[in-house]
Amino acid sequence: MKKQDTFDTGRTTILCSGLILVLILLDQVAKHEALLHLKDHSSISLIPGVLELAYVENRGMAFGMLEGRQFLFGGMCVIFCIALIGVFVRIPKNRYYLPLLLTGAVLFGGAAGNFIDRLFRGYVVDFIYFSLIDFPVFNIADIYVVCGGIVLVLLVVFKYKDEDFEFLSSKIKDK
């Protein structure tokens, strides 16, 4: 089953690249709208006492930790994206691994969305706030990373076996 249903590598690359570009575009458009409509304004209540739109400039990483270390975050993002590209190059392009490929694309899109903010603004634009539980303000790219991470864990725990990841230790020439 794993060796059957092989996809055209070019088509798989286009599918994953297209998904990444759409995710980044959605994230950046949402952040642009937040800058236009929320910066220097009061928060907007979508569901009173539950969900608000509130502009925050996050100069740290998750929940504002390690504020002011943009170079560190940029480096971590570049390393993370290079690792994802390395996995993409090595992973068999067949139906069995498609969920893993798509999950990697979602993770890449989220990491790239926040990297773009750090690179061009020096901070990440956050604007979604769950006031019900006083959860830290976050953005669309954060949703991609968290959901992609959860799906990745579920796939590794429930779908794939250790031997399904042998492609990670093989040399690219062997493929």
Secondary structure, 3 states (H helix, E strand, C coil): CCCCCECCHHHHHHHHHHHHHHHHHHHHHHHHHHHHHCCCCCCEEEECCCEEEEEEEECCCHHHCCCCCHHHHHHHHHHHHHHHHHHHHHCCCEHHHHHHHHHHHHHHHHHHHHHHHHHHHCCEEEEEEECCCCCCCECHHHHHHHHHHHHHHHHHHHCCCHHHHHHHCCCHHHC
